[in-house]
Every structure is written in structure tokens, then in C-alpha cells.
Amino acid sequence: MPDGLTGGAALTVTTTQVPDPGDLLHQLPSPAASAWIHDGDGLVAWGDAARLTLPAGVDRFAAGEKWLAELFEAADVTDNVAVPGTGPVAFGSFTFDPASDGSVLIVPRVILGRRAGTAWRTTITAGAAQPDSRPARWVSSSALRWSDGSLTAPEWENAVAAAVARITAGELRKVVLARDLRVQSSGAIDSRVLLARLAARFPGCYTFACAGLVGATPELLIRREGSQVSSLVLAGTMARGGSEAEDAALAAALLSSAKNAEEHRYSVDSVRQLLTPLCSELTVDESPHLLQMADYQHLATAVSGVLGRDASALALASSLHPTAAICGTPTDAALELIRELEGMDRGRYSGPVGWVDARGNGEWGIALRCGEIDGRAARLFAGNGIVAGSEPAEELAETETKFRPMRTALEG
């Protein structure tokens, strides 16, 4: 495994309660940040006390869990706040496909958190303490130049048509196909600017950053707080309308759409089947509700339960990934078709992203509405669930809607 404990010494961790710091994102001293923000609360962090980057060919979740368990067990921890997200915390972002390189876990040097009116600061050192980062000026993106990703729009429509043909032939019931879009900026892209814009526009989403992957996902894969677990399953998407009447008509169309209902049902069934063996109690909403964001709306189903055995939030995310919402069903057939038709490596797009603490509490989302930031370049992603009733042109239009949050964040 390429990366490990910085400095080769056990971690020293101190969490203390602090006055409310205000906007958490505005406390970040540099673009190299980790973040998980929802409705203004959450965690932001910077610096590396320890980092693990995982190659293809290993069980990335099991290896990460083992590394963190050893690291956290050896740590000297002082935590007088003792709520989820205090003490030692790791941020993580995992690849969608086990055959892909680049899954990462980061134990930051400094973490600021806020939850239900309580704010705290955690410092983590390995060996000798390191100086604080000097705050760097926020920089808005300069002139942007957009270009096709791995497939052009017509090529991606052909891939959708091919997937529909395979579904119609009975090879599988659903597959999720993604596409990418590339952008080059004349100046460095500051992740903090993107995070602030995303959090302001989509406060109900989970705005995240981890090792250059930045986005605002509406989909909570799993939350664990003690023995309580919850998930929010999304599948089936429609754009918002330009007027109240148009918006209401689009919402009604989404709720009555047989195609979207079928796509959503597969996703809910997937999560139910994966969580049932892990829980002593499990409650799944009988019918989906409408989750409306600034630019789009989803069919959403809430799932909650009580763990029947001890499992960390990261272990639960591993058990759930990949759901039908971002892969398809049956899973193996869908994954093989994705590899055949997408023409790209998704990297960490649509993989689990989030955080876990030493007590096993944490929150993991699915890395959607996101982009990989690398200096002056960014690669954005969007994907759709394809079923027998999918129309390629409609699916292409839906991906453009899903690109919009990151495009708007970059363009200002």
C-alpha cells in the first residue's frame, strides 16, 4: 500500500469544544481540503496526519478498515465532546469499480466540526507537531474551456441504445451509464470556492471534498449513529420547471412515470436486500416522496434501522456498494456492461464518499454531482439509470441537468 502514517509515530488526538466558528467552509486555509457539510453543519478539515491510497487488486474497503482500526486503536485520544465526528476521524473516497486505482483515506491534522449547536476543534499529530497552514487567498475560476469527455454526446446515446437492447433481450433489468465532461481553466481552480457555491445553492445536499473530488450529492448511502442506521435512496430524476405551473407539471410527470418508478423500485430493493442481514429492525417507506433541489427533483425513499451486529459506517458502506442506483441489477451483469459501454474509468465518481470516526459512527454518500479537480483542469461526471423504457435523447438531456450543479459552481 503506497501511503501510510506520516512520521511513523502513533497519533495524538485532542478534541475541545470551541465557540461557533460561523461558516465552516470559510475556515479552510487552503484548497487542499476535506469537507462534509449538510445544512451548514458537518466537518471541514485540512492537513494530513495520515493518508492511505489503495491500488486496484486489493479489497479496498477491508484494507482501509484494517488500517484505520490499527491507527485509531494505537492513538492517544483526549475527547471531552464525545459526539459523532469528534476524536480521530478519517475522510474517505472510494472508487466505483474494484478494478480501479485511487481509493483514499485521509486522517486530517485539523478538523472543525459543528452539530446541533455544539462546535469543536480536533488536532491530530503524528510525532512532532506541524505548523498550521498559512491561509491562502480564495481564487475564483478564470476563463473556462469545455470539451467532450471519453464519449461524445452521440456516442453516449448509442451506448444507451445498446444497453436498452441488452435489457430488452433479457440479459439484465437495469444498468447505470455515466459520461464525463472536461474543462480547462486559465487559472487554478480553488475547491473552496466550489464548495461554498455548492453549499449555498444546495444546502439540503451533502457538500463534500476529499483528495480533489468535490461535489454536492443528494444521496445518503448510509449514516450510523450508535446502533441507529439510515439511508436515503434516490432514483428517477426530472428537471425543475421555469414557472410554478411547469414545475408542478414536471413533478406530477415524475411521480406518475412508469419508467422512473421501475428504476426507483430496483434501487430500493437493492438497499433493502443488502441492509436486512445487518439489521435487527429495518423500516422502508412504502412509497417514494419527491425530493426537490434547485435544478432537479428525485424520487426518494427513506430507510432506517437498528444494527443487529457491530459494524462501522465504513463497513456498512462497503456492504451496500454498489447499489442498483449507481450500478444496476443484477449487479454483476450491470458492472460488466458498464465496463463494456461507458468507454472510461469512472474513478471515484459514484463510489462511497464521507467520513468515519473511531467509534464507528459516520456518514457516507454516493459521490454524485461532482468533479475531480487537478490544478487548472476538472473532469465532471453524470449518469442515469437505464431500463427497458429509456430513450437515448431523454437520457442525454437528463445528464445535462445533472452536470449543471458543478458547471454553475465553476462558472460562478
N, C-alpha and C positions, 0 to 999 in steps of 0.2 A: 504494500500500500504506500503510495508516494509520500504523503504528508502525515505528520503526527504532532506530538506535543511540542510546542515551542519551548525551547530552553531545557527540555529533558527533565524537568522537576515537577513534583505534584502541584496541583492548583491550590492557591489560597483565595478563598471567595468570601467577600463581605457584602451583605445587603443591609442597607439602612433606609429608614423612611425619610423622605425629603419633602419640602414644600412643593406644591403643584408647579411643575415646570412650564405649564401652558402647552402650546402646540409642540408635541413630541418631535415631529419631523424637523422643526426648526432648531432643534438642539444638536442635530448631526453636524459634526465638524468637517466632514469630507464626503465626497460622492461614494467612497468605498464603504457602504453602509449595509446593515441588516435591519429589516423592519417588518412589523406585523401590526397593522392598525385597523381598527373597526369602530366606526362611530366615535373617533377621537381617542379611544383608549387602546392599550396594547403595549408593544415593546419596540424600542429602537436601540440599536447597538452599533459599536464600531471597534476596530482593532481586532487582532487575533491573539487569544491566549493559546488556542489550539485549533488545528484545522486538519480534516481528513478528506482527501479526494480519492474516489473509488473508480477503478478501471472496470471495463467490461470483463465478463468471465468470472466475477465473484458474486455471491449473494449479497448485493449492495445493502439491503436492509439489515440482514443478520450481522454482517461485518460492522456496519455502523452502530447497531445496538450494542454489540460486544465492546467496541472501542469506547463508547460513551459510558457504559456500565463500569468499566475498569477505571476510566478517567474520573468519574464522579465519586466512585467508592473511595478512591485514594485522596480526594480533595479535603482540605481543611476549611470547613464552612461555618461562617457566623451569619445567621439569618434571623433577624428579630421581627421580620414582617410576616413571613410564612404564609403566603398566598400563592396560588398558581402563577408561575413566572418569576418567582424570587429564588434566591440561591443560584447554583450553577444552571445555566440554560444553554442549549445548543439550538442554533438555527440550521435548517437543512433544506436542500432542494435535490430531488432525485430524478433520474432520467425516466422517461416513459417506458422505454424498451430496455430490458436487461442486457441486450447486446450492445448498448451504447455506453461510451465512456462519459465520465464527468459528474457523477453524483457527488455531492459535497455536504459536509457537516462542519459548522463553524461554532466554536465556543468563543464568544467575543471577550474583549478586555473590559469594556464598559457597557452596561445595559441601563437604560432608563425605562421605567415602566409605570403605568397607571391603570388602576382597576377599581371601579365603583368608588371613586373619590379618594383612594389611597395611592400615593405616588412613592416610588422608591428608586434607589440607585444601587447597582451591583458592580463592584470592581472585582476583576479576576486576574490574578497574576500567576505566572509560572516561573519560579526563580526570582531574579531581581526584577523590581518594578520598572516599568517602562514609562517614559514621559507621556503626558497627554498629547493627542494630536493637535496641531495648531489649526484653528478654524480656517477653512478655505472659502473664498468668496463664491456665492452661488452664481452660476453662469447659465443663461438661457440658451437654448439651441440656436445656431445660426442658420444660414440658408440650407435647405434640405433638398436632396435629390433622391427621388424614389425610383425603384426598379423592381422588375419581377423577381420572385424567388426561384425555387427549384423548378416549378412548372409555371407556364403562362396560364392566363385565365382559360383559354380554350382547351389547353392540355388538361387542366384540372377538371373541367366539365366532362371531358372524355373519360377521365378516371372515375367520376361519379357514375356516368352511364355504364361503364364496365362493372362497377360494383353493384348497381341495380340489376344488371343481367345475371350476375352470380347469385344474388339474393333470390331473384325470380326462379333460378334454376334449382334452388333448394340447398345451396352449399352453406348458407348461414342466414340469420334473420336480420341482423343489423351490423353495420360497420361504421366507424367514425373516421372520416377522411379529413386531414388537415392540409393547409397550404401556408406558405410563408411569403413575406414581403420584405424587401431590403431597403434601407435608407442610409444615405451618407450625409453627414453634416459638415459644414465648413469649419466648425469648431467642435471642441469636446462636448459630449452630451453629459450633463450633470444629472445623475439619478435622483438627487434630492428635489430638483425642480419637477421631474416627472412624478415622483411620489406625492409631492404637495398638490399638484394639479389633479392627480387621480383621486386622492383622499377628499379633496374639496368637491369634486364632481360626483363621486360615487361613495358617499360616507357609509352606505349600507353594505358595500363590498369589503373584502379583506385586502387592503393595500399592502403589498409585500415587496421586499427586496432581499436577495440572497446571492452573493457571489456573481453580481452582474445581471441576474434575472430580476426584472422589475415588472410589476403589473398590479391589477386590481381584480381579483377573482370573486365572482358571486357565489361560488360553490364551496361549501364547507364539507370536506371529506369526512373528518372526524374531530370531535372535541372530547377530551377526557378531563374530568374534574373529580378526583377521588374515584368512586365506583360508578359515577354517572357518565354516560356517553351520549353524544348526539351527532346527527349528520343532517345535511340539507341537500337533497338530491334534485338536480336541475337537468332537464332535457326537454327540448321543444322551445323554440325561440321565435320571436316576432319583433320587428322594429316598432318603435313608438310612433304615434301619428303626429302630424304637424298642427292639428287642431284637436279640441276636446272631442268633437264628434268622430273624427278619423281615428283618434286614439281608442275610443270606446269600441269602434267597429273592428279594429285590429285585435283588441283584447278578446272580443267575442269570437272572432275567427280562430284565434289561438286555442281558446277553451273548447271550441267545437270541432277542431281539426282531428280527423281520424289518424292521419299520418303522424302528427305530433303526439297524440295520445298513445299510439303504438310505441313510438320512440321512448316516451317517458316511462311507460309501463316496464319495458325491458330494463331500464336503468334502476327503477325502484326494486324490481325483483332481484336484480344483481346485488344490491346493498343488503336487502333482507336476507338473502341466502348466505352472504358472507358474514353478517353480524350474528345471526341466530345461534351458531355453535359457541360464540364467545360470551353470550349474554344469558343471564337467568331470567330477565324480563326484556321484552322488546315491543315497542309501540310504533306502528307505522300509520300515518294519516291515511284515511280511507280513500280520499280523492285529492288531487293536486290543487294548490291555490296559485294565484297569479303573483309573481314577484316582479315588480316594475322598477327599472332603473332609468337613468336619464335618457339613454338612447335605445333601450331594448327592454323586452319583457320575457319572462320564462315561465313555464310550468314548473312548480316546485312542490316537493313533498318532504315534510319534516319526519325524522326518525329519531327516537330516543330509547334509551335502555339502561339496564343495570348490569355491570360486568359480572359474569359468573366465575371468572378467574382473573388473577392479576395479569395485566398486560399494559405496557406503557402506551402512550399516544402514538409513538413511532411504530411500535409493534402492531397496533391496530391499523395504522395507515398502510403498513406492509400487507396485512391480511386483506384489506379492501382493494388494493391496487392490483390490476386496473379494473375499474368498474365498467359496466356497459355504457355509461355516459361518455366515456372518453376512449373506449376501445371498440366495443360491440359485443355481440353474442351469437354463437358460442365464442368464448374468449380466444381460444387457440386459433380457430379459423379466422376470426377477425384480425388478430395480430399478424397472421401470415399474409392476409390480403392487404393490410396497411403497408407492410414491408414491400409488397409487390407493386402497389399502385401509387403511393404518395411521392415516390421519387426523391425522398430526402430523409435525413435523420432528424427526428423531432428534438433531439437533445433532451433538455429538462422541461420543455413545453408539455403540458398535460400530465406531468408527474406530480407526486406529492411535494408540497412546499409548506413550511411552517416552523414550529418550534416544539421542544420538549424540555421539561426540567428534570431535576434529579429524582423527584418523587413520581415521575411518570406522567404528570399532568402535561397537557399541551393542546395545541390546535394545529391541524394540518388541512390545508385546502388543496384544490386541484389547480395547478398553475395554468390558468386561462387568462385571456385579455392581457397578454404580457409580451415582453420582448427581451432579447438578450442584448445588453449594451456592452460595447467594446470600443472605448475611446470615442472616435468620431462616427462609428458605424453602429447600426442596430438592425436586428432581424426580428420582425414581428410574426405572430402566428395566429391562425384562426382555424376552427374545424367545425364540422357538422356531423350529426348522426344521419346515416343513410339507411333507409328502409325501402321496401318494395315500391312505395308510392312517391319516392323522391324524384324531383325534376331538376336536372343539372343547372339550368339557368336560375331557378329559385334558390338552389343551394349556394351558387356563386354569390348571389345578391346577399344572402344571409351572412356569408363570410365577410363581405364588405362592411356590414353592420358591426360585426364582431371586431374588425380591425379598428373601428372608429375611436374607441377609448384611448388606445395608445397613439394613434395618429394625431388626435386632438391634443394629447399631452405633449407630444413632440413639437407640434406646430404652435402651441400656445393659444 
